[in-house]
């Protein structure tokens, strides 16, 4: 199982750790999409920035 993560909102006005989390996930701008393995570490990162991204499970 994999997770498709898309950045939907800007990081302007967000906390520094949230900006760093998006960068760690590989997201730089609105509309960027990355596909990551479904692991607890990735789920934790997505949880940190859940208000900025949308997530789908893909196979």
N, C-alpha and C positions, 0 to 999 in steps of 0.2 A: 504494500500500500504506500502511496506517495501523496504528498500535499501540494496543491497548486496555490501559491500565495500571490496575491496581486495588491499592490499599493494603491489605495483609493483616495487617501487624503494627504495633505501636505504636512511636513514636520515643523512648519513655522509655529512657534509658540509651544512646542513640545519640550519635554525634559531631555537633557543630554543623553541619558541612558536609553531612551526610546529611539533617538536618532541613531545611536551606535548599534542598537539591536537591528534596526532596519538595514543598516549598512552591512552588518554581519550576515544577515539573511541574503544579501546581494541585491537589495532594492535601493535605487538611487533617486527615482522620480516617480511621480504619479503615472500609473499605467504600466509600470514595470511588473513583469510576471516571472516568478521562479518556481521550479518544481523541486521539492526536497523530500528526502526519505521521512517517513512517519516515525519519528523517534521522540522519546521524552524531552530531549534537549531542544529540539525544533519546536515541539508543542509549547514548551515554556517560553521560548522567544516569541512565538505567535501570540501567546496569552499576554505578554508584556505590551504588544502593539496592536491588540485586537480592535481598537477603535480607529486604526489607520489602514487596516487591510481587510480583504475578504479571503476566505479559505475554502477550497474544495478538495475533496478526496478524489484521487484519480488512480487508475491501475496501470 
